[in-house]
Amino acid sequence: MQQLSAQDASFVYLETPHTPMHIGSVAIYDPSTAPGGFVRFKDILGFIEARLRGARSFRQRLVRVPFDLDHPYWIEDPEFDIEYHVRHIALPKPGDWRQLCIQTARLHSRPMDLTKPLWEFTVVEGLDNIEGLPPGCFALVSKVHHAAIDGMSGVEMSAAVHSISPDTTPPEGDDPWKPENMPQVADLLARSYLNNLVQPMRVMETIGRSLPGMGKLAAQVGKGDVSVRNARPAPRTPFNGKVGAHRVWDAVPFPLKDVRAIKDAVPGATVNDVVLSIVGGAMRTYLQGRGELPKDTLTAMAPISVRGQGEKAALGNLVSAMVVGLGTQIEDPLERLRFVHDEAVNSKALTNAVGAKNLADYSQLMPSALAGLGARLYTRIGAANAHAPAYNCVVTNVPGSRVPLYFCGARMVGMYGTGPVFDGMGIIHPVYSYGDTIAISFTACRDVLPDPATYADALRSTFAALHQAATTRPAIAAPPIEVNDNKLPEKKKAATRSKGDR
């Protein structure tokens, strides 16, 4: 048995019938590279079953403590059945992109069974009419509960069922996995009693570790090195209220070389800054078209992995976060990118001052029973409609493989992401890079984004405007370095004056 951290358990407590808390992906494969040029569902079942040992999440199920007196536990599921977790459907003709988007949204909107291992793979056949793809492709729509993985640890799960060659030979050696018996209620209650006894010491330890960072942050704010402007609530938008039970999904891929060309137009900018600027421009375009664009900048929460080298295979979430302004108040695309870059630099400085790991550890102080009760009450009374949001959306970047990957011998030709939405945050943008492309996907509540194709077009037009500006206009110069002449030694003062006289 292994107990969930408070951060992992929070995703269990946040789960309601309208807010399933799973993340996932939509991978598309060309079966022409597989043995015989095709892939049967029977082949896929055998392929996955032979590789279950590659990730612990595959066969671990959740056991909750009575009345949520303590955080749940993972155990090796004694009733594991792979055919429950791997499903098979097909799109009706013509099998186009719009049909795949609708089917993905339907699959994603359904909550998972929390009494079984928290993952599902759905093979979707019939992708015969998608531009740029050969007929006969199939998709693998995955769902994994956020309590089990974060974006980075989910890479382990993906790596277990992918290879860098079409070879389908199963791994060598015996599978060492063994199921566990279900724990007794008395044992769970005894463990919760002992854990609650030591909780005050955990609180003091976490606070003690964060105090030096708090002092460092206060000093940096006092000197003006760091701004706390993003600590204020975000403006209200249609995306930030109570969400319904239905979802929409779409994804837009971009050439990675063009994204890098855009970032080079602003000194110091990163690929992440470009992605945030594209999202900001799309939200500006979409909300402006509805006449609902706020005057202040919208903000995005961007998760930060605090997973160390020795924690790559660890279950659950090891993440902190930063909040970045998206520059939605700025029309000029390159000026928006520079604004986003400055916001990201400032937000990283804020997070680094306290320590991303320390910020993540604060989640361990959350009382389990109160957390679950608070989440359910928040949803029931519709509290998200009564206060300003902490941020307007989520943008999470998951780096992918630069080399081709294969699943059951079929070559992956596209990789996109899905994510959860919840009351107060009705849209999330998972960003996946694969090969020479980077794709911005979005999952949203259908009530707040009834026209996903319009938003996808806004992403495309924003990217086009950014790319045109970056490649046709002079690069934005870096801000000049100010020299305080009073702090220079006499020899350097003379040299500075001498250069100025030339």
C-alpha positions in Angstrom: 0.0 0.0 0.0 1.1 3.5 -0.8 -0.7 6.6 0.4 -1.5 9.4 -2.0 0.0 12.8 -1.3 -2.4 15.6 -0.4 -1.9 17.1 -3.9 -2.8 13.8 -5.5 -5.8 13.3 -3.2 -7.1 16.8 -4.0 -7.9 15.6 -7.5 -10.0 12.8 -6.0 -11.8 15.3 -3.7 -12.4 17.7 -6.6 -14.2 15.0 -8.7 -17.9 15.5 -9.2 -20.3 14.2 -11.9 -19.7 17.4 -13.8 -16.0 17.7 -13.2 -14.1 14.5 -13.9 -10.5 15.0 -13.0 -8.6 13.0 -15.7 -6.0 14.0 -18.2 -5.1 12.2 -21.4 -4.1 12.3 -25.0 -5.2 11.6 -28.5 -2.5 9.8 -30.5 -3.0 9.0 -34.2 -1.2 6.1 -35.9 -0.6 4.9 -39.4 -0.9 1.0 -39.4 1.0 0.6 -42.7 4.3 0.2 -40.8 2.9 -2.6 -38.6 3.6 -6.3 -39.5 1.3 -7.2 -42.4 0.3 -3.5 -42.8 -2.6 -3.6 -40.4 -3.4 -3.8 -36.7 -6.2 -5.9 -35.1 -7.7 -5.0 -31.8 -6.6 -8.4 -30.5 -3.0 -7.4 -31.4 -3.4 -4.2 -29.4 -4.7 -6.0 -26.3 -1.8 -8.4 -26.3 0.7 -5.6 -27.0 -0.5 -3.5 -24.0 -0.8 -6.5 -21.7 2.8 -7.5 -22.3 4.0 -4.0 -21.3 1.9 -3.4 -18.2 5.0 -3.8 -16.0 6.4 -0.6 -17.6 4.2 1.7 -15.4 2.9 1.1 -11.9 -0.3 3.1 -12.6 -1.6 0.5 -14.9 -2.6 -2.0 -12.2 -3.0 0.1 -9.1 -6.5 1.0 -7.8 -7.7 3.5 -5.2 -8.8 2.6 -1.7 -10.5 5.5 0.2 -10.4 5.8 4.0 -13.9 5.8 5.6 -15.4 9.3 5.8 -12.2 10.6 4.1 -10.6 10.9 7.5 -7.2 10.5 5.7 -5.9 10.5 2.2 -6.6 7.4 0.1 -4.1 4.6 -0.7 -2.9 2.8 -3.8 -3.0 -1.0 -3.9 -2.2 -3.6 -6.6 -5.7 -4.4 -7.9 -6.6 -8.0 -7.1 -9.4 -7.9 -9.8 -7.5 -6.2 -12.7 -9.0 -6.9 -16.1 -7.3 -5.4 -19.1 -10.4 -5.8 -21.3 -12.2 -3.3 -19.1 -9.5 -0.7 -19.7 -8.9 -1.1 -23.4 -12.0 -0.4 -25.5 -12.7 -0.3 -29.3 -15.0 1.9 -31.4 -15.1 3.2 -35.0 -16.2 6.5 -36.5 -19.0 6.3 -39.1 -18.2 7.5 -42.6 -16.7 9.8 -43.7 -14.4 9.6 -40.6 -13.2 13.2 -40.6 -11.5 15.4 -38.1 -14.7 17.0 -36.8 -16.1 13.5 -36.0 -12.9 12.6 -34.1 -13.1 15.9 -32.1 -16.8 15.2 -31.1 -16.0 11.6 -30.1 -13.0 12.6 -28.1 -15.1 15.2 -26.2 -17.7 12.6 -25.5 -15.2 10.1 -24.1 -13.5 12.8 -22.1 -16.7 14.0 -20.5 -17.5 10.6 -18.9 -16.2 10.2 -15.3 -14.0 7.1 -14.6 -14.9 4.3 -12.2 -12.8 5.2 -9.1 -13.0 1.6 -7.8 -10.7 0.4 -10.7 -7.3 1.3 -11.9 -7.7 4.9 -13.1 -7.0 4.7 -16.8 -8.8 3.9 -20.0 -7.6 3.5 -23.6 -10.1 3.7 -26.5 -9.1 2.6 -29.9 -10.9 4.7 -32.5 -10.9 3.3 -36.1 -12.3 4.7 -39.3 -10.1 7.9 -39.6 -10.4 7.8 -43.4 -11.0 11.4 -44.3 -8.6 13.6 -42.3 -6.5 16.0 -44.3 -2.8 15.1 -44.3 -3.3 11.5 -43.0 -3.4 8.3 -45.1 -6.7 6.4 -45.1 -6.9 3.6 -42.5 -5.3 5.5 -39.6 -6.6 4.9 -36.1 -6.5 6.9 -32.9 -5.8 6.0 -29.3 -7.8 8.2 -26.9 -6.3 7.8 -23.4 -7.7 8.9 -20.1 -5.7 8.7 -16.8 -6.9 10.2 -13.6 -4.9 13.3 -12.4 -4.5 11.6 -9.0 -2.3 9.0 -10.6 -0.1 11.1 -12.9 0.9 14.6 -13.8 2.1 15.6 -17.3 5.7 14.5 -16.7 5.1 11.2 -14.9 2.5 10.4 -17.6 5.5 10.2 -20.0 6.4 6.9 -18.2 3.0 5.5 -19.0 3.3 6.5 -22.7 6.9 5.1 -22.9 5.6 1.7 -21.7 3.4 1.2 -24.7 5.6 3.0 -27.4 8.9 2.1 -29.0 11.3 3.8 -31.4 10.9 0.9 -34.0 8.0 -1.0 -35.5 9.2 -4.2 -33.7 6.4 -5.7 -31.6 8.5 -8.2 -29.7 7.4 -8.3 -26.0 9.9 -7.4 -23.2 12.1 -10.2 -22.0 11.7 -11.8 -18.5 8.8 -12.6 -16.2 6.4 -10.0 -15.0 7.1 -9.6 -11.2 3.7 -8.0 -10.5 1.6 -9.4 -7.6 -1.9 -8.4 -6.6 -2.7 -7.2 -3.0 -5.6 -8.0 -0.7 -8.1 -5.3 0.0 -7.2 -3.6 3.3 -9.5 -3.9 6.3 -11.4 -0.9 7.5 -9.9 -1.1 11.0 -6.4 -1.0 9.5 -7.3 2.1 7.4 -8.7 3.9 10.5 -5.7 3.0 12.6 -3.3 4.5 9.9 -5.4 7.6 9.7 -5.2 8.1 13.5 -1.4 7.9 13.5 -1.1 10.2 10.5 -3.2 12.8 12.1 -1.1 12.7 15.2 2.0 13.8 13.3 0.3 16.3 11.0 1.2 19.3 13.3 4.9 18.5 12.9 4.5 18.4 9.1 2.9 21.9 9.2 5.8 23.3 11.3 8.4 21.7 9.1 6.8 23.0 5.8 6.5 26.5 7.3 10.1 26.4 8.5 11.4 25.5 5.1 9.5 28.3 3.4 10.5 31.1 5.8 13.9 31.9 4.1 12.2 32.0 0.7 9.5 34.4 2.0 12.2 36.7 3.4 14.1 36.5 0.1 10.9 37.4 -1.8 10.1 40.3 0.5 13.6 41.7 -0.1 13.3 41.3 -3.9 9.9 43.0 -3.9 11.3 45.8 -1.8 14.2 46.4 -4.2 11.9 46.3 -7.2 13.5 43.3 -8.7 10.2 41.3 -8.6 6.6 42.5 -9.0 3.6 41.0 -7.2 1.2 42.4 -9.8 -0.1 38.9 -10.8 -1.1 38.2 -7.2 -4.4 40.0 -7.8 -7.5 38.1 -9.1 -7.9 37.7 -12.8 -10.8 39.5 -14.7 -14.0 37.6 -15.1 -14.7 36.0 -18.5 -17.3 33.6 -19.8 -14.7 30.8 -19.2 -14.7 31.4 -15.4 -18.0 30.2 -13.9 -19.7 27.0 -13.0 -19.2 24.3 -15.7 -21.6 21.8 -17.1 -21.3 18.0 -17.8 -20.4 18.2 -21.5 -17.1 19.0 -23.2 -15.7 20.2 -26.5 -12.2 19.4 -27.8 -10.0 20.4 -30.7 -6.3 20.7 -31.5 -4.2 22.8 -33.8 -0.6 21.8 -34.8 2.1 24.3 -35.8 5.5 23.7 -37.3 8.1 23.8 -34.5 10.6 25.7 -36.8 8.1 28.5 -37.2 7.5 28.8 -33.5 11.2 29.1 -33.0 11.4 31.7 -35.6 8.8 33.7 -33.7 10.6 33.4 -30.4 13.8 34.8 -32.0 12.0 38.0 -32.8 12.0 39.0 -29.1 15.3 38.7 -27.2 15.2 36.1 -24.4 11.8 34.7 -25.4 11.2 31.0 -25.2 9.0 28.5 -27.0 6.7 28.5 -23.9 6.4 32.3 -24.2 5.3 31.9 -27.9 2.7 29.3 -26.9 1.3 31.6 -24.2 1.2 34.5 -26.6 -0.7 32.4 -29.2 -3.2 31.4 -26.5 -3.5 35.0 -25.4 -4.1 36.2 -28.9 -6.7 33.5 -29.5 -8.6 34.4 -26.3 -8.5 38.1 -27.2 -9.8 37.4 -30.7 -12.6 35.1 -29.5 -13.8 37.3 -26.6 -13.6 40.4 -28.7 -15.8 38.7 -31.3 -18.4 38.1 -28.6 -18.0 41.7 -27.2 -16.7 40.3 -23.8 -13.0 41.1 -23.8 -11.9 42.6 -20.4 -9.7 45.7 -20.3 -7.1 44.0 -18.1 -4.9 41.2 -19.2 -6.2 37.6 -18.9 -3.9 35.2 -17.0 -2.9 31.6 -17.4 -1.8 29.1 -14.8 1.2 27.2 -16.0 2.2 24.1 -14.0 5.9 23.6 -13.1 7.3 20.2 -12.5 9.3 19.8 -9.3 10.0 16.2 -10.1 13.7 15.4 -9.3 15.9 13.0 -11.2 15.2 10.2 -8.7 11.5 10.8 -8.9 10.8 10.2 -12.6 8.9 6.9 -12.0 7.1 8.2 -8.9 3.3 8.0 -8.9 1.2 11.1 -8.7 1.8 14.8 -9.0 5.0 16.7 -8.2 4.1 20.1 -9.5 3.9 23.7 -8.5 2.6 26.5 -10.7 3.1 30.1 -11.9 0.5 32.6 -13.1 1.4 34.6 -16.3 -0.3 37.5 -18.0 -1.4 36.7 -21.5 -1.3 40.2 -22.9 -4.9 40.1 -24.2 -5.1 43.9 -23.9 -2.4 44.2 -26.6 -3.3 44.1 -30.3 0.2 44.1 -31.7 1.4 40.4 -31.8 5.1 41.1 -31.1 4.4 43.5 -28.4 2.1 40.9 -26.8 4.9 38.4 -27.0 7.3 40.8 -25.3 4.7 41.4 -22.6 4.2 37.6 -22.0 8.0 37.1 -21.8 8.4 39.8 -19.2 5.4 38.4 -17.2 6.9 34.9 -17.4 10.3 36.1 -16.2 8.7 37.9 -13.3 6.5 34.9 -12.3 9.5 32.5 -12.4 11.4 34.9 -10.1 8.4 34.9 -7.7 8.3 31.1 -7.7 12.0 30.7 -7.4 12.3 33.1 -4.5 10.0 30.9 -2.3 10.9 27.7 -4.0 8.6 25.7 -6.3 9.1 22.6 -4.2 8.1 24.5 -1.0 4.9 25.8 -2.7 4.0 22.3 -3.8 4.5 21.1 -0.2 1.9 23.4 1.1 -0.7 21.1 -0.4 0.3 18.6 2.2 -1.3 20.7 4.9 -4.8 20.3 3.5 -7.1 18.3 5.9 -8.6 15.4 3.9 -12.2 15.4 5.1 -12.5 19.2 4.9 -11.0 19.3 1.4 -13.6 16.8 0.1 -16.5 18.6 1.8 -15.3 22.0 0.6 -15.0 20.8 -3.0 -18.5 19.4 -3.0 -20.0 22.4 -1.3 -18.2 24.8 -3.7 -19.8 23.0 -6.7 -23.3 22.6 -5.1 -23.8 26.3 -4.4 -22.2 27.5 -7.6 -19.6 29.6 -5.8 -17.5 30.0 -8.9 -20.1 32.4 -10.3 -19.8 34.7 -7.2 -16.1 35.6 -7.1 -13.2 36.7 -9.4 -11.1 33.8 -10.7 -7.5 33.2 -9.6 -6.6 32.7 -13.3 -8.6 32.5 -16.5 -7.2 29.3 -18.1 -4.5 26.7 -17.8 -1.7 26.2 -20.3 0.4 23.0 -19.7 3.3 22.1 -21.9 4.4 18.4 -22.1 7.6 17.9 -24.2 7.4 14.9 -26.5 9.7 12.7 -28.6 11.7 14.3 -31.4 12.0 10.8 -33.1 9.1 8.8 -34.5 7.3 6.5 -32.0 5.5 3.2 -32.7 2.5 1.6 -31.0 1.9 -2.1 -31.9 4.1 -1.5 -35.0 2.0 1.5 -36.2 3.8 4.8 -36.6 2.5 7.7 -34.6 1.7 10.6 -36.9 0.1 13.0 -34.5 -0.1 13.6 -30.7 -2.5 15.9 -28.9 -3.6 16.5 -25.3 -6.8 16.6 -23.2 -7.3 17.9 -19.7 -9.8 18.6 -17.0 -11.9 21.7 -16.4 -13.7 22.6 -13.2 -15.8 25.3 -11.7 -14.1 28.6 -12.1 -11.8 27.4 -14.9 -13.7 26.2 -18.0 -10.9 25.8 -20.5 -7.4 24.1 -20.5 -4.7 24.1 -23.2 -2.5 21.0 -23.1 0.5 21.6 -25.4 2.3 18.5 -26.9 5.4 18.6 -29.1 6.2 15.6 -31.3 8.7 15.4 -34.1 8.8 18.7 -36.0 5.4 19.9 -34.7 4.0 21.5 -31.6 0.2 21.2 -31.1 -2.0 23.4 -28.9 -5.1 21.4 -27.9 -8.0 22.7 -25.8 -10.6 21.0 -23.7 -13.5 23.2 -22.6 -17.0 23.2 -21.1 -19.5 23.1 -23.9 -21.7 25.7 -22.1 -18.9 28.3 -22.1 -17.4 27.4 -25.5 -20.3 26.3 -27.8 -18.3 27.0 -31.0 -14.9 25.2 -30.7 -14.2 25.6 -34.4 -14.3 29.3 -34.0 -11.7 29.2 -31.2 -9.5 26.8 -33.2 -9.6 29.4 -36.1 -8.6 32.1 -33.6 -5.5 30.0 -32.6 -4.6 29.7 -36.3 -5.1 33.3 -37.1 -3.1 34.4 -34.1 -0.2 32.2 -35.0 -0.3 33.5 -38.6 -0.2 37.1 -37.4 2.7 36.4 -35.0 4.7 34.5 -37.7 4.2 37.3 -40.3 5.2 40.0 -37.8 8.3 38.0 -36.7 9.5 37.3 -40.2 8.7 40.7 -41.8 9.4 43.2 -39.1 12.8 44.0 -37.4 13.3 42.1 -34.2 12.4 44.0 -31.0 15.6 45.3 -29.4 16.5 44.3 -25.9 16.0 47.1 -23.3 19.1 49.2 -22.8 21.3 48.4 -19.8 21.2 51.4 -17.4 24.6 52.4 -15.9 24.6 54.1 -12.5 27.6 56.4 -12.8 27.8 57.0 -9.1 28.5 53.3 -8.3 31.4 53.0 -10.8 35.1 53.4 -9.7 36.9 56.5 -11.0 38.7 54.6 -13.8 35.5 53.1 -15.1 33.7 56.5 -14.9 36.4 58.0 -17.1 36.2 55.1 -19.6 32.4 55.4 -19.8 32.7 59.2 -20.4 35.4 58.6 -23.0 33.2 56.2 -25.0 30.3 58.7 -24.7 32.5 61.5 -26.2 33.4 59.6 -29.3 
